[in-house]
Amino acid sequence: MPTVGVKRDLLFKALGKTYTDEEFDELCFEFGLELDEITSEKEIISREQGDSKAAGASDVILYKIDVPANRYDLLCLEGLVRGLQVFKNKLEAPRYRRVSPASGEAQKLIITKETAAVRPHAVAAVLRNITFTQERYDSFIELQEKLHQNICRKRSLVAIGTHDLDTISGPFTYTAKPPGDISFIPLNQAKEYTATQLMSLYKTDSHLRHYLHIIEDKPVYPVIYDSNGIVLSMPPIINGDHSKITLKTKNVFIECTATDLTKAKIVLDMMVTMFSEYCSQPFTVEEAEVVYPDGKTCIYPELAYRKEKMSSEFINRKVGINESTEKIAQLLTRMCLRSQATGNGDEIEVEIPPTRSDVIHACDIMEDAAMAYGFNNITRTTPRTYTVANQFPLNKLTELLRQDLAAAGFTEALNFALCSQEDIADKLGKKMSETRAVHISNPKTAEFQVARTTLLPGLLKTIAANRKMPLPLKLFEISDVVLKDETKDVGARNSRRFCAVYYNKSPGFEVIHGLLDRTMQLLEVKSARGDGYHIQAADDCTFFPGRCAEIFVHGKSVGRLGVLHPDVINRFELTMPCSALEMDVEPFLGHTAEIPLTHDVPMQEVAKHKFPTQDESLQAPVSRPTATKTVFGDMSTPAGLKALNDFLADKSYIEGFAASQADTAVFDTIPSAPSQTLCHLLRWYNHIKSFQRERANLPLAKGQFALPASPPASTNNTSDDDIDLFGSDDEVESAEAARIKEQRLAEYAAKKSKKPALIAKSSILLDVKPWDDETDMGKLEECVRSVIMDGLLWGQSKLVPVGYGIKKLQIGCVVEDDKVGTDLLEEAITAFEEYVQSVDVAAFNKI
């Protein structure tokens, strides 16, 4: 996020109110900003260069404010103040207007065809009758620099030039010439230079040298002349000294040259809207005419307003609030987005000004509404659906392999994902064109030119850096390599690889081969051709001839192992033989990495059945449950549903901490989806409904929650013997009695569900040993008892002689097993290093 530095007193004067630091920090948070630091120019210089350099610096308080990267309208004091004033309802958002010049003829910028080879686009505008003060001038220059670093991408996309219009005359010509043909006096210089001389001059300039690479390799350099042949600027490097602006400048000509026309329009709009308030006619900008090589004419700046329509229901739903259409329109207006209800239902018409180029989607408008409402004012709610996360299968497999490879005696290394072209090509005896490597377009160092295509160079460089360590050196790494892949939308893909090396006085091929066998054993892949794994001889210039093998799993090649070629070893500055193994890990998942594993140890597996498609599942008939009785009551009655809703108020599942057959059994007793008022039951219902496809694989229930249905009454003709002539009327249960019984059962189940669970506790006796006989045992006991934890209760203590006049403290305590462990206690007590030498558990009993 860019940081804007503003003088505190100047800011408060512009806001018309003085805030405390805490109040302004809160205001920034409400507006979506962050007050990062309160400092001064003197403090900054002192911190960066030392107190001696800061002797004459200013003590004026500065606020360093973090601004969102896409809010270009807040990168200067003027935009920041304007936004806060509108937010606080102290000012209406201004309307920016493009006007024609009083003379009737607009300034003209003519673009020639030669610019197409370097920077083909340009836009321009005029700020007429502007009044500068020192603070305004400084802010004007600083905004240019902020835009250059941000949206302009360090001038590579757009370069801004500002000129005193009274010192030059139009029309202006934007062209491109060979560097030897361009000659002018650059800004803040006393003599004339050619463009070639300027490039040499600025190679040592701490500020401008960062922009030289943009055009220095081009055959022609861009340049802007006025009608008298005076150079205005050589974008994107430097302006001419002749047209520089000063505090006395009244009319400013602004030109932006670019490789991206859209960005150029945004930058020009920002420059003129932020400082047009200082013109004699506030918030007006004089237009300029730009003529393209094909004769097409455009008028700038565009200062385009656009309107969008959206519903208040969308904003309410996404933010989690319930406000009227008019209220939401007011909230958006506070964010400089003039809004009003159209009267067509809950529709709102939102006007986006030219200063808000960050608004490109309905979600941006929704975010502004949430900001104006206040994030702290949004009511916290419980999610309707609870989900259980699983580890990414590929990472799970990687972690399991790492543990066992370390147990096999190999040490894990972690190397950079970027390397030099030499590492993956020349040093391994390969051609660069064969590597399928992804290249970095503008590498800063020769060490980071490409993304690695193999893990082997990184491990060999690690060994080279640790040659003096005792032999043998056994290293491994499981990480990603990057390969070109035209089928991917980004043109490349990551591939998880496993690589191991053995470095010793002898090659140690048998060690690497043994590691391969152990890895296959862990992956449950047997040694066999066809349906297992096998190795066969192969030729690879990286390995010694006749000492290289290719690894095949289920008939497909996954990697290679062997003894490295002596030339490869020498290129990595090693002196002893080395064996290596590298293979792809992803094939051992048995399916795409996006599908979760269903067992702890990943192994080869195939799809055993075809899942129904979404259309097929939607077409499945919905049958009503044959039984609705559960331990919570009858699920066909409101009382039963309410009891189950109360039970699920603090639980995700009927039984345990994962979905099981208990959940599906109760789910089957519910005739239809619960109402919105039973929020906990509805949340559980929707969650269990998502398990319908794999319900048969869910764990079995430990208890019975769904009760069997009563046997249906017989429909056959009954004989006289089947009729109880002496039966009592009391045996027939009335509907009212049944309802009361159901209600009482539901109440009992709900009461039973809220009964607190038993808490497992343990009694622990600790021996706390001091350093010597001079240790203050009273102070030691005081330190021990000062350890306070939830679930810890200290008991009696006594001093027990150890020997040589030394006594140890024996103290008892009772702990809740789920909250306090012995390791945690020992760590807390041994933290008192001045008194405690060690802590031992003398006795441990479950209560």
N, C-alpha and C positions, 0 to 999 in steps of 0.2 A: 504494500500500500504506500502511495506517495505521502510524504510528510510536508505540511505547509507550516512555515514559521511566520508568525505575526507578532507585532509588538502589542503587549497587553493593553497599555493605556490607549493606544491608537484604536484598537479593536473595541474597547469599552466606549470610547468617544463616539465611534461610528454606530454602535448599538444603542447609544443613548441611555445606558445603564451600567453601573459598576457592580460586578459580581465578585463573590469570594471565589477562591480556587475550587472549592468543593461545589459551589453552585454552578460554575461554568462547566466543570467536569460532568455534572448531572445533565446540564443542557445539551452538551455534546452527545452524550449517550442517547438522550431522547431523540436527537436528530440523526442518529446513525453514525456519529463520528466518535473519535476517541482522543481525549487529551493525553498525548503520549508523554510529554515532558514539560516541566516548567524550568526554564533556564535563562541564561543571558549570553550575550556575545562574548563577554569576558570569560565566563565559565566554560564556554565551548572551546575557546582558544587555549585556555589554561589546561583543559583536559586533554586536548589533542597535541599541543605544541609546548606546553610547559608554562609556568608562571611568568617567566621572563618575557615571553612573547605577548602575554596578555596585559602588560602594564598599562597601555593606553587605550584598551578596548572599552566599549560602552557597557554600562551596568544596567541598561534598560531591560526590563523583564520581557522574555519571549515565551510565547506559547507554541509548542510543537504539536500540531494536530494531525492525526492520521486520517486521511481521506480515502474513501473507496476508489479503486483504480479507474473506474468508468465514470466517475463524477468530475468531469473536466471543468464544470462550472464552479467548483469549490476550490480550485487551485490557487486562488488569489484572495486578498482581503476583501475586494469589492464583491465577488461572488459569494463568499462566505457570509458576509454581513447581510447581503440581500436575501440569501436563503434562510438565515436565522430570523430575520425580521418578518418575512412572510410566514414562517413557521409559528412565530409567536403572535400572529394576527395584528402586528403593528404596521404592516405595509401590504399593499396589494401587489401581486406580481406584475411587473411592468410589461408593456407591449412594445416590442421592438419593430421599428419601421425603416424600410429602405426608401430613400428619397432621391430625387434627381437633383443634380447640381444647380445652384442659382443661375449660373451662366448659361445653362441649357445644354451644354455639351459635356458628356461624361469622360473621365480619364479612360484612355484606351491602352490595353496591353496586347501586343501582337506577337503570336507564337509562330516561329518558323519551323520548317520541317526537319531541320538539323537536330532539334531537341529530342526527336523520337529515339535516338540512340542512347540518351542518358536519363533525362527527366522530362517526359512528354507533356505533363499537365501543369497548369498554373491558374490561380485565381487571384483576385485583387479587390480592394475596397478602399474608401477614404473616410477618415475621421476628421470632420470639418469643425474648425473653431473650438478645438479642445484646449483645456487649461491644465497644465501640469504643475504640481508642486513636487518637492523632493520625494515625499512619501509616495505620491502617485506614480512618479517616474520610476522609482525603485520597484514598485509593484508591477508596473508595465513590463519592465525588463525581466523580472522574476517569473512572470506568467509565461513569457516566451520560453524561458529555460525549462520550466516545469512541463510544458507541452512538448518540447523537444525530447525530453527524457521519457515521456509517457506515450501518448498516442502517436507521436512522430517517430518513435523507435530510434532515438538518437540520430535524428535527421535523415535516416535512410528512407523513410516513407514521405516525409514532408519537411521542408525547411522554410522558416519564417523570415521575411525581411521587412524591416520598418524604416521609412525614410521621411525626411523633412520635405514635404511637397513644394514648399516655397523656394527650395534651392535647386530644383530640377524642373524640367518641362516635358510634357507628353507630346505625342504618344510614345509609349515605351515599347521596346523590342526585346523579346525573350528569345535568344538564339543559342547556338553552341559553336565553339571555335577551337582549333588546336591550341594547346596551352601556350605555345610560343607567340600566338597572335593576340593574346589578352594581356593588357598592361594597364594598371591603375594604382592609385594610392589606397591601400587597405585601411580599415578602421584602426584608428589610434596609431598610425605610422606616419612618418614625416616624408618619406620618399616613395617613388614609384617602383613597382615590382611587376615582373611578368608572372603569369600563373605558375610556370615551372619553378621560378625562384621562390614563390610563396609556399609551394609544397615542401620545398627544402627548409624554408624558414620555420614553418609550423611543425616540423617533425619533432622539435624539442619543446613545443608549447604544451603545457600540462593540460590545457583545456581543448584546443583545436586539433591536436594530433589524433584524437579518437575518431574524427570524422574524415580524415584524409583518405582512408581506404575506399570510401564510397565512390570516388571518381578518379583516383590517381591512376588506375589501370585503363581508363577510357581513352580512346583516341581524341575525343573532343570534350571540352569542359563547358558546362552551361554558364551563361552570362546574361545580364540584363543591362541594356543601354537606354538612355533617354534620347530625345530627338536631337540633342547636341553632341551625342557620342560619349557622354559621361557615363562611366560604369556605376550602376547602382549597387550591384552585388554579384558575387560569383558563388551561387548556391551549390552545395549546402555548406560552404566553408566560411566565407567572410563577406561582410558588406563593405561598400566603399566609404572612405572617410568624408567625401564631399557631401553626402546626403544624410549624415548621421543626425539623429534627433537630440535635442537638448531641452532644458527646462523652458526655453523661450519658443519652442516649436508650437505652432498653432494648428497646422494642418498635417496630418500623418497619412502617407500612402503606404498601405500594407499589401505585400505580395507574398504568396505562398506557392512555391514550386514543389512538385510531387511526382512520385511514381504511382500513387493511389489517389484518384480524384475524389473519392468519397471522404477519405481522411482529410484531404485538403479543404473541402467544404466545411467539415466540422471544425477544423482548427481556425479557419477564417471567421466562422460564426462566433466562436468562443472569444477570439481577440476583440472583435468589434462590440459584442454585446456586453462584455465585462467593463469596457472603458467608454462606451458611448454616453454613460451618465454624466461625464465631464464635458460633453460638448455643449455649445450654446443652446441647442435644442436637444435636451436629454433623450437618450434612447433612440436617436435617429442616426442612420448610417448612409453616407453618400455612396451611390452605386458606381461601379466601374465596369467597363466593357472589355471582354476578352475575345480576341479573334483567333480562331484556330487555323492551321495551315490549309485546311480544305475550304476556308471561307465561312465556316459556321461561326455565329456570334452568340455569346452567352453573357448574361448580366449577373454580376455577383455584388454583394453576398446574397444568398438565397433567402436566409431568415425565414425558412418555411415553417409554418404552423400546420399540424395535422390533427385530425380528430379520430378518436376511437370510441367504440361503444361496447359496454360490457354490463353484466348484471350485478346487482348488489348481492344476490344469492351466492354467486361465485366467490366474491370476496369474503362474505360471512363464513362460507363453508371452508375455504382454504385457510383463513386466519384463525377460525374457531371463535367467532364472536357473533352477536345477534343485534345488528344495528339497522336503522332505517335507511332507505335509499338516500334521503336528504342528508342524513348524518355522514354517510360515507362520502358523498359528494363534497361536503365541507372538509372532511379529513384530507381528501386528495388535493383540494384547493390550497391547503396549508403546505403542501409539498411542491408548490409552483405548478401544479397541474390543474388549471381551471376546469371545474366540473359542475355539472348540473343534471338534475333528474329530467328525463325527457317527457315523463308522464305516461310513457308506454310501458306499463307494468313496473318492474324494478330496474329498468334500463337507465344507465348513466352515460352521458356523453362527456368524454374526457378530451381536453385540448392539450396537446404536447407542444411546448414551446421549442424554439431552436436551441435553447441552452440545455435541453434534456435529451441529448443524443443517446443516452444510456437506456432509454425506454424503447425496447424493441419487441416486447411481448406482453401479453396480458398479465403474466406473473410479475413483471416489473411494476405494473400499476398496483397489483395486489400487495406487493412488498411495501410500497410507499404508504398504502392505506394502513398496513399493520404498524409501520413506523410512527405514523401520525397518531394512531390509536394508543400506542405505547405498549411495548412488549411486556412490561411489568404489569400491565392492566389486563392482559389476556388470562382468563381463568384456566388454571391447570386442570386437565381432565385425564382420566385413565384411558389408555388405548382400548379400543373395542376388541382387538384380537391380540392374544399373546402368542408369541412364536419362540421356538427354541433354536438357537443358532448351531450350526455344525461347522467344524473346521473344513477349510477348502481341501478336497481330497488329495490334490497334488502336494500340498504343504504337509498334510498328515503323513503321507507316504515318505516324504523327505525327512521329516522329524524322526520317524521310526528307523529309517536307514542310518541317519546320523548317529543315533545312540549305539546301534550294533557295530557300526564301522569303528567308532571310537573304542568300543569294547574289544575289537579285534587288534588293537594296538596302533591304530593310525591316528594322527593328529589333524584336526580340521583347520583349514586355512580359508580365509575370505579375501578375495582379491577384487580389484576394480573391474567394472563391466566394460570400461573403455580401455583401449590399448593402442599401440602404434601399428601401422601397416606392416612393419618389419617383424613384429612379434608373431603375427598369425600367418605370415607368408614366407618371407626370405629365411628367417631363422628356422622354420620347420621344413624348409626345402620345397615350398609350394609356390605357385604363381598366384598373384593377387586376384586375377580374374576368376580363379577356381574357388575362391573362398566364400562367395555370396555374402560379402560383408557389407554392412550399412555404414556409410561414410558420414562423418561430421562435416557440415558445410563450411564452418569457419572455426577450425580447432585452435585453441589458445596455445597448446604445446604439442610437440612431436610425440609425446607419450600418450596423448588421447586423440587419436585421429579417426579410429573406427570402433564400432561395437564388436566385442570379441565374438568369434565364431567357434571357439574351442576353449576349454578351461586349462589345457596343458601348459601354455606359455606362462600363465600366472603362477602355477605351482612350481615350474622350473625357476622362475625369477625369485620366488620365495626361498627355494633351496639355495640359490646363488647368494642370497643375502644372509643365509645362515650356514655357510660352509663350515664355519668353525665349531658348530655344534657336534656333539658325539654322534658317531655313526652307529647303526643306519638311521637315515632320515626317512620316515614314512608319513606322507601327507595325503590328505584327500580333500575334495571340495564338491559340494552339491549345490549348484547355482544355475542361473539362466544364461544361455547364450542367445544372440540375436541373429536371425537369418532373414535374407530377403525372401519375400513370398508375395507374388503378384496377386494371389487370390484374396489377400487381406486388404481391407479398406485403407490401411496405412502403409501397405507395401512391404511389411515385415512382420515377423512373429517371434515370440519368445519360445525357447525350447529348454526344458529342464534337463541338465546333464549331470552325470556322476563321473568324476575323474580321480584317480589315485596314482601316486608315483612311489617308487622304492629306490633309494639312492644309497649305494654301498660300494665296497671294494669289489664285490661280485654283482653281476646283473640282477640276480634275484627274481628271475622270471617265475620260478615256482611259487614265490610269495604272492605275486600279483595274480597268478592263476588260482591260487588257493583263495584269495580274497574274492575273485569272481565266483568260485563255487559256493563260498559262504553267502554271498549276496543273493545268488539264485536260490539257495536253500531258504533264506529269509523270505524271499518273494514266492516261495512254494512253486518254483518252476523246476521240474525234474530234468536230469541230464539224459536227453534222448532226441533223436532227430525227428522232425515232424511236429509232434505235440509237446516238445520240451525245448531245451537249448543245446547247442553244440558249437564248437569253434572249428574253423578250417583255415588253412594257410592262405595268406593274402599278401599282396605287394603294396607297400606304402612308403613313399620317400622319407617320411618322418622316422620310420623304424629301420632297424638293421635288416638287410636282405636275408630271407629265410628265418627270421625271428619275429615275424608278425602274423597275427591270426585275427580273423574277423569273427564277431560274435553273432550268432543267429538264434532268434527266439521265435518259435512257431513258423519257421521258414523265412523270417524277415531279418535283415541285418539291423542291429541296434548299436553296434560300436566295434572297437578294435582294442587289442592289447598286444604287447610285445616289448622287445628291447629297443631303446631309442638308438638311432644312428649316431655314430661318434661325431659327425659334423654338426648335428643338432645340439649335442651336449657341449661341444666347443663354442658354438655361437652364443650359448647362454652362460659362458664363462665357468663351466663345470669341468671337473677333471676325472671323475669316476663314472663307471657305467650306471645306467638308470633304466628301470622298467616302468612301464606306464599302462594304465587301463583307462579308457573313456567310453561311456555308452549313454544312450538316451534312456531316461527314466520313465517318460510318459507312456510308452507302450505297455508297461506293467500294470497300469490302472485297468486295462481291459476294456475301457470305454472312454468317452470324452471326459475331460477333467471337470466339466460343469456338473456331472451327475454324481451325487454323494455316494461314498462307499457305505456298504451295509454291514461291514464287519471290521474288527479292529486291525487285523493284519491284511493290507491290500494284496490281492493276488489276481491272476488271470481269471476272468469270468466272462460268460456270454449271456445275452438276454435269453431268459427261459420262457418268457411269455410276452405276448403283445398287449400293450395297454390300449384300452379303448380311446378313441379320439374324443375331443371335446364335444363334437356333434353327437357322437354315439352315446356319450354319458348323459347329454342333455335329453336324449330321446328315451332314456330308460324310464319305465313307468314308475310312478311314485305310489307305493302301497301304504295303506294305513296300518299302524301297528296292531298286531293281534292281542298284545297285552300292554296295558298302560300302568300297571301297579309296580311301584318301586318302594324301597325303604324310606323314601322321602314322602311317599303318598301317591295318589293317583295322578298321573301326568295329564289326564284329560280334564282335571279340575283346576281352577285358579289356585286353590290352597296348596296343591301338590307342586305346581310350578313355582309358587312363591317360596316354598320350603327349599326347593332345589336352588333357586336364585340366591337365597340367604346363605346356603351352604357354599356356593361358589364365589361369594363376595371376596374372599381372600385366598382362593385356590384357583389354579389353572386347570386342574384335572380332578376327576372323581377320586382317583387313587394314585398316590405317589407324585412324582415330578415329571412324568412323561405320559403321553397318550397310551392307553392300554385297552384291552377288551372290556374293561369296566366302563369306560367312556362310551364305547360303541353300543354296549348293552342298554345303558340308560338312554342314549341318543335314540335308539330304536323304539323306545316307549313313548316318545313325544310325538303327538299326531301331526303338528305343523310348527313352523318357525315361531318362536316366542315373540311377544310384542316388544316394542321399544322400551316400555317401562321396566321390563325385567332385563336391565342392561347386562348384569353379570351372566345370566343364563344365555342371553342372546350372543354375547361375546364367546362363551364356551361352545354354543351350538354351531356357530359359523366356523369356529376353529376345528371342531371334530368333524364337521361336514367335509372339510378339505382332506380328511384321511380316508374317504370312502374307497378309493382305489386300492390302498394298501392295508385296509383294515384287517385282512386275514393274517397279515404278518405282524400285527401288533402284539405286545406281550400279553400273556394270559392274566386274567383278573385274580387277585388273591382272595377277594370276598365276593359275596353275591349281593348285588344292588338292585337288579331287576327281578321282580317276583313272577313266578309262572302264572299263566292265566287260569282261571277257574274252569273246570270241565263244562262244556255246553250242556244244556238241558236236553234230554232225549226227546226225539220227535216221533218215536214209534208208539203204536197203541199199547197201552198198559193194561195189564190184567187186574182183576180185583185184588189179587194177593199183593200187588205193588202199592195199593192205596192204604194209607194208614188212617183207618176210620176213627181212631182215638187220638189223633194228633192234636196238639194244643195250638191255638192261634198265636201264642207267644213265640213259636218257633219260626214264624214268618217275620223276617227283619224288615221293618219299614224303611222307606227311602230316607226319612229324616234321621233315623238311628244310624244308617250307613254313612250319611254325610257327616254326622258328629264323630263317628269312629275314624273316618278319613282325616278329619281336621285334627283330631288328637294325635293320630299317628304322625301327621306332618309336623305338628308342633314338637313332638318328642324327637323326631329325627333332626329337626333344626337345632333343638337344645343339645342333643347329643353331639352334633357336629361341632359345636362351639366349646365343648369341654376341653380344657387345656391339656396338652400332651405332657407326658412325664418327661422331666428334665434329667438327663444322665449327669451324675456328679461323681467326683472322685476325691478321696482324702489323700493328700500328699505330705510327706515328711521330708524336709530339705535339710541338708548339711551345708552350712555356709562357712567356708574356711577363710581366716584372715591371713595377712602376709606374715606377721610375726607376733611376738608376745607384747609388743608395744602398741598394737592396734587398739583403738578405743572401741571396745565391744558394744558399749551402750550406743555410741554413734553409729556403729555398723548395723545394729538392730533397728535403729531409727530409720536408716536408709532403706533397709529391706521393707519395713512396713510402709514406707512412703510410696512403694509401688502399688498403684491403684488401677484395677482393670474391672471392666464389667464382667461379672461372674466369678470374682475372686474374693474370698473371705479369709483373712488371717486369723490364726488360732494362737494357742499357747506356745511359749518358747522356753528354752533353757540353754545354759552354757555347759558343754561337755569337754572335759580335759582330753587333749590329744597327746601331749608330751612336751617336755622341755619348757614347761610353763605356758604353753600355747593352748588356748581353748577355742573350740568351734561353736558356732551358733546353730542349734537344732530347733527349727521352727516348723509348725504345722499349718496347713491351710486346706480349705475346701474350694474346689473349682468346678465350674460347669464345663463339661468336656467339649461342648460345641464352641465355647467362647475362649477358653484359656488352655494352652498346652504347656507341657514342661519345658519345651524349647523356648517358648516365649517368656516364661518365668525366668529361666536361667539367663537369657540374653538381657532382660531388664535388670536383674540383680548384679550381674557381672559388669554392668555399665558403671557401677561405683568402684572404679579401679583403685581409688586411693585406699579403700578399706578391704575390698573383697578380692581374694586370690582365685577361688573357684567355688562352684556350686554343684552338689551332687544330690541325686534323689535317693534318700535312705529307705523310703517305703512308699508304696503306691497301692491304694485299695479302692475298688469300686464301691460306691454307696448304693 
